[in-house]
Amino acid sequence: MNLFEFFRGNYLVGAPLAGITNYPFRKIVRKYHSGLIFTEMVSVEGLKRGNKKSVKLIDIHPDERNVGIQLFGGEPESYIGAVKFLNDNYSPFCIDINIGCPVKKVLKSKAGAYLLTDLKRLESIVKTAVKNSRFPVSVKTRVGWDDKNHVYKEVLKICEGEGVSFITIHGRTKSQMYGCKVGYNSIAEMKSLARVPVIGNGDVVDLESFELMKRTGVDGIMIGRGMMKSPWIFDAITKGFDPVGYLSGNEIVGLLDEFLQEWKLFRNSERYLEAFKKFVVWFSKGYRNSAEFRNRIYSELDESELMKEYRYFYTK
């Protein structure tokens, strides 16, 4: 597959989001996006043992296409078993290695953004994954650990040297987390140096931020939190619209009704309602009186009453 050609026709990419990009959410996104989207991030330690909770985080269905699986882990040897498990049981678009997650639990396992401080370990992990995978391997990185340690050019050199198929760069350091402005210049520089496709990531939530990222010259644009709050953002941006106000209230209600049933099946009716509420609230961005609506939704304990609340709010 020529990935440059693929991303020319599928410019937008759905980011891996913990607790979000499971099968029910991906199914909703697929109404508006046919390109690449990722599963939740999954531990290589759990995957190599076939741990049920780890496997559920993947949960790719036979009807799905263009789904990537993102892995995290700090031990190169563990990627052998994890990748073998994927080779034997799945057919993803690609296997992605996370070297940008700033969460403490991930850092303690010498994974995620920790690898930006240990490039030898990173090189060994990438080498192991590429050698053992029958699928393309990609990497998602950040600019560096902090402003004094920008290592994205070194990361690019390692990844290209070990045969990575494409690379995604979030335009912030680990220390910046999700605050501060996106470093578009760093993203543009990586693109100018790269021989493989480069995907830009960071704060793409509307047409204006999309255009800012597009100016870096990247081969594709990954959307994370913008997708989380507006799964229809892909269709909106492609057609030249902002996501807020793109769907009618009735369309959002229909989306939530369908999503609720899928979500209930996915959670096996276990605490499904509490987890579902966040989506009901997120989708209300841009609506009047959304703060009051949030309070009512989070205090509701009954499914039928919850449905009445959001149906009234979105269609009144």
C-alpha positions as CSV (number, residue, x, y, z in Angstrom):
1,M,0.0,0.0,0.0
2,N,1.2,3.5,-0.9
3,L,0.5,5.4,2.3
4,F,1.1,8.8,0.7
5,E,-1.8,8.0,-1.7
6,F,-3.9,6.6,1.1
7,F,-3.6,9.8,3.2
8,R,-4.3,11.9,0.2
9,G,-7.6,10.3,-0.1
10,N,-8.1,9.9,3.7
11,Y,-6.6,13.1,5.0
12,L,-8.3,13.0,8.5
13,V,-7.4,10.4,11.1
14,G,-9.2,9.5,14.3
15,A,-6.9,9.5,17.3
16,P,-6.5,6.7,19.9
17,L,-8.4,7.9,23.1
18,A,-8.4,5.9,26.3
19,G,-11.9,5.1,27.4
20,I,-13.4,6.6,24.2
21,T,-12.4,4.9,20.9
22,N,-13.9,1.5,21.6
23,Y,-16.2,-0.2,19.2
24,P,-19.5,1.6,20.0
25,F,-17.8,5.0,19.6
26,R,-16.0,4.0,16.4
27,K,-19.3,2.8,15.0
28,I,-20.8,6.2,15.6
29,V,-17.7,7.9,14.0
30,R,-18.0,5.7,11.0
31,K,-21.2,7.5,10.0
32,Y,-19.0,10.5,9.2
33,H,-15.5,9.1,8.6
34,S,-14.2,6.2,6.4
35,G,-10.5,6.8,6.9
36,L,-8.1,5.6,9.6
37,I,-9.1,5.5,13.2
38,F,-7.4,3.9,16.2
39,T,-8.5,1.7,19.1
40,E,-7.8,2.7,22.6
41,M,-4.2,2.4,23.7
42,V,-3.5,-1.2,25.0
43,S,-0.6,-2.6,27.1
44,V,1.8,-5.0,25.5
45,E,2.1,-6.7,28.9
46,G,-1.6,-7.6,28.9
47,L,-1.8,-8.4,25.3
48,K,1.1,-10.9,25.2
49,R,-0.8,-12.9,27.8
50,G,-4.1,-12.6,26.1
51,N,-5.6,-10.7,29.1
52,K,-9.4,-10.4,28.6
53,K,-9.4,-6.7,29.6
54,S,-6.6,-5.9,27.2
55,V,-8.2,-7.8,24.4
56,K,-11.6,-6.0,25.0
57,L,-9.8,-2.7,24.5
58,I,-9.1,-3.8,20.9
59,D,-12.5,-5.4,20.0
60,I,-12.2,-4.9,16.3
61,H,-15.3,-6.3,14.5
62,P,-15.3,-8.1,11.2
63,D,-17.3,-5.2,9.6
64,E,-14.6,-2.7,10.4
65,R,-11.9,-1.3,8.0
66,N,-9.0,1.0,8.4
67,V,-8.6,0.5,12.2
68,G,-5.2,0.8,13.7
69,I,-4.2,-0.7,17.1
70,Q,-2.1,1.4,19.4
71,L,0.3,-0.3,21.8
72,F,2.3,1.0,24.8
73,G,5.0,-0.6,26.9
74,G,8.5,-0.1,28.0
75,E,10.1,-3.6,27.5
76,P,11.2,-4.4,24.0
77,E,10.8,-8.2,24.5
78,S,7.2,-7.8,25.4
79,Y,6.4,-6.5,22.0
80,I,7.3,-9.9,20.5
81,G,4.4,-11.7,22.3
82,A,2.0,-8.7,21.9
83,V,2.7,-8.4,18.2
84,K,2.4,-12.2,17.7
85,F,-1.0,-12.1,19.4
86,L,-2.1,-9.4,16.9
87,N,-0.6,-11.3,13.9
88,D,-2.6,-14.4,14.9
89,N,-5.9,-12.8,15.7
90,Y,-6.4,-9.5,13.9
91,S,-5.9,-7.7,10.6
92,P,-5.5,-4.0,11.6
93,F,-4.5,-1.2,9.2
94,C,-1.4,-0.8,11.3
95,I,0.2,-1.2,14.7
96,D,1.1,2.0,16.4
97,I,3.6,2.6,19.2
98,N,2.7,5.3,21.7
99,I,5.7,7.4,22.7
100,G,3.8,10.5,23.7
101,C,1.4,9.6,26.5
102,P,2.2,11.9,29.5
103,V,0.1,9.9,32.2
104,K,2.1,9.0,35.3
105,K,1.0,5.4,35.3
106,V,2.3,4.9,31.8
107,L,5.6,6.8,32.5
108,K,6.3,4.5,35.5
109,S,6.3,1.5,33.2
110,K,9.0,3.3,31.0
111,A,6.4,3.7,28.2
112,G,4.7,6.5,26.5
113,A,6.5,9.9,26.7
114,Y,9.2,8.3,28.9
115,L,10.7,6.9,25.8
116,L,11.6,10.4,24.7
117,T,14.2,10.3,27.4
118,D,15.6,6.9,26.5
119,L,16.1,6.8,22.7
120,K,18.1,3.5,22.9
121,R,15.1,1.8,24.5
122,L,12.9,3.4,21.9
123,E,15.0,2.2,19.0
124,S,15.0,-1.4,20.4
125,I,11.2,-1.3,20.8
126,V,10.6,0.0,17.2
127,K,13.1,-2.5,15.8
128,T,11.3,-5.4,17.6
129,A,7.9,-4.3,16.6
130,V,8.8,-3.9,12.9
131,K,10.7,-7.1,12.8
132,N,7.8,-9.2,14.2
133,S,4.8,-7.5,12.7
134,R,3.1,-8.6,9.5
135,F,1.3,-5.2,9.4
136,P,2.7,-1.6,8.9
137,V,4.1,-0.1,12.1
138,S,3.7,3.5,13.0
139,V,4.7,5.7,15.9
140,K,2.9,8.6,17.7
141,T,5.2,11.0,19.4
142,R,5.5,14.4,20.9
143,V,8.0,17.2,20.2
144,G,10.1,16.1,23.2
145,W,10.1,15.8,27.0
146,D,10.3,19.6,27.7
147,D,11.4,22.8,26.0
148,K,15.0,22.0,26.6
149,N,14.8,18.5,25.1
150,H,13.2,18.6,21.7
151,V,14.0,15.2,20.2
152,Y,11.5,14.8,17.4
153,K,14.3,14.9,14.7
154,E,16.1,12.1,16.5
155,V,12.9,10.1,16.9
156,L,12.2,10.6,13.1
157,K,15.7,9.3,12.3
158,I,15.3,6.2,14.5
159,C,11.8,5.4,13.1
160,E,12.8,5.8,9.5
161,G,16.0,3.8,10.1
162,E,14.0,0.9,11.6
163,G,11.3,0.8,8.9
164,V,8.4,2.6,10.4
165,S,5.7,3.3,7.8
166,F,4.4,6.7,9.0
167,I,4.7,8.9,12.1
168,T,2.3,11.1,14.0
169,I,3.5,14.1,15.9
170,H,1.6,16.0,18.6
171,G,2.9,19.5,18.6
172,R,3.7,19.8,22.3
173,T,6.2,18.4,24.8
174,K,5.4,16.0,27.6
175,S,5.7,18.8,30.1
176,Q,3.2,20.9,28.3
177,M,0.6,18.1,28.5
178,Y,-2.4,19.5,26.6
179,G,-1.9,23.1,27.5
180,C,0.1,25.8,25.7
181,K,-0.1,26.5,22.0
182,V,0.6,23.8,19.5
183,G,4.2,23.9,18.1
184,Y,3.3,24.1,14.4
185,N,6.9,25.0,13.4
186,S,8.2,21.7,14.9
187,I,5.5,19.7,13.0
188,A,6.4,21.5,9.8
189,E,10.1,20.8,10.3
190,M,9.5,17.1,10.9
191,K,7.4,17.0,7.7
192,S,10.2,18.8,5.7
193,L,12.7,16.2,6.9
194,A,10.7,13.0,6.6
195,R,10.7,10.4,3.9
196,V,7.6,8.7,5.3
197,P,4.1,10.3,5.7
198,V,3.8,12.6,8.7
199,I,0.4,13.1,10.5
200,G,0.0,16.4,12.5
201,N,-1.9,16.3,15.8
202,G,-3.0,18.9,18.4
203,D,-6.1,21.0,19.1
204,V,-7.8,20.5,15.7
205,V,-11.4,21.2,16.8
206,D,-12.8,23.4,14.0
207,L,-12.1,24.8,10.6
208,E,-9.7,27.5,11.8
209,S,-7.5,25.1,13.7
210,F,-7.7,22.6,10.8
211,E,-6.4,25.2,8.5
212,L,-3.5,26.1,10.9
213,M,-2.5,22.5,11.0
214,K,-2.8,22.1,7.2
215,R,-0.4,24.9,6.6
216,T,2.4,22.8,8.1
217,G,2.3,20.6,5.0
218,V,1.6,17.4,6.8
219,D,0.2,14.4,4.9
220,G,-2.7,13.9,7.2
221,I,-4.3,15.5,10.3
222,M,-5.2,13.5,13.4
223,I,-8.2,14.7,15.5
224,G,-8.6,13.6,19.1
225,R,-10.6,15.7,21.6
226,G,-12.5,17.4,18.7
227,M,-13.7,13.9,17.7
228,M,-14.6,13.1,21.3
229,K,-17.0,16.0,21.5
230,S,-18.2,16.0,17.9
231,P,-17.9,12.6,16.2
232,W,-19.3,14.3,13.1
233,I,-16.3,16.7,12.9
234,F,-14.8,14.7,10.0
235,D,-17.8,15.2,7.8
236,A,-18.2,18.8,8.8
237,I,-14.6,19.8,8.1
238,T,-14.4,17.9,4.8
239,K,-17.5,19.9,3.7
240,G,-16.1,23.2,4.9
241,F,-18.2,23.6,8.1
242,D,-17.5,23.9,11.8
243,P,-18.7,21.0,13.9
244,V,-20.8,23.1,16.3
245,G,-24.2,23.4,14.8
246,Y,-23.4,21.0,12.0
247,L,-26.0,18.4,13.1
248,S,-29.6,19.3,14.0
249,G,-30.9,18.5,17.4
250,N,-33.0,15.7,16.1
251,E,-29.9,14.2,14.4
252,I,-28.0,14.3,17.7
253,V,-30.9,12.6,19.5
254,G,-30.9,9.9,16.9
255,L,-27.2,9.5,17.3
256,L,-27.5,9.3,21.1
257,D,-30.4,6.8,21.0
258,E,-28.4,4.4,18.8
259,F,-25.2,5.0,20.8
260,L,-26.9,4.2,24.1
261,Q,-28.0,0.7,22.9
262,E,-24.5,-0.1,21.5
263,W,-22.9,1.2,24.7
264,K,-25.2,-0.9,26.9
265,L,-24.2,-4.1,25.0
266,F,-20.5,-3.2,25.1
267,R,-20.6,-2.7,28.9
268,N,-22.8,-5.7,29.4
269,S,-25.2,-3.4,31.3
270,E,-22.5,-2.8,34.0
271,R,-22.5,0.8,35.0
272,Y,-23.2,1.7,31.5
273,L,-25.4,4.8,32.3
274,E,-22.7,6.7,34.2
275,A,-20.1,6.2,31.5
276,F,-22.7,7.1,28.8
277,K,-23.5,10.5,30.4
278,K,-20.2,12.1,29.4
279,F,-21.1,11.7,25.7
280,V,-24.6,13.2,26.2
281,V,-22.9,16.2,27.8
282,W,-20.0,16.5,25.4
283,F,-22.3,16.6,22.4
284,S,-24.1,19.7,23.8
285,K,-21.1,22.0,23.0
286,G,-22.4,25.3,21.6
287,Y,-26.0,24.9,22.9
288,R,-27.6,27.5,25.2
289,N,-28.0,26.5,28.8
290,S,-25.6,23.6,28.5
291,A,-24.3,24.1,32.0
292,E,-27.7,23.5,33.5
293,F,-28.2,20.6,31.2
294,R,-24.9,19.0,32.4
295,N,-26.0,19.2,36.0
296,R,-29.3,17.5,35.3
297,I,-27.7,14.8,33.2
298,Y,-25.1,13.9,35.8
299,S,-27.7,13.7,38.6
300,E,-30.1,11.5,36.6
301,L,-30.1,7.8,37.6
302,D,-32.8,6.3,35.4
303,E,-32.2,5.5,31.7
304,S,-35.7,6.5,30.5
305,E,-35.5,9.8,32.4
306,L,-32.1,10.5,31.0
307,M,-33.4,9.9,27.5
308,K,-36.3,12.3,28.1
309,E,-33.8,14.9,29.4
310,Y,-31.6,14.9,26.3
311,R,-34.4,14.5,23.8
312,Y,-36.1,17.6,25.3
313,F,-32.8,19.6,25.4
314,Y,-31.8,18.9,21.9
315,T,-35.2,19.3,20.2
316,K,-36.9,22.1,22.2
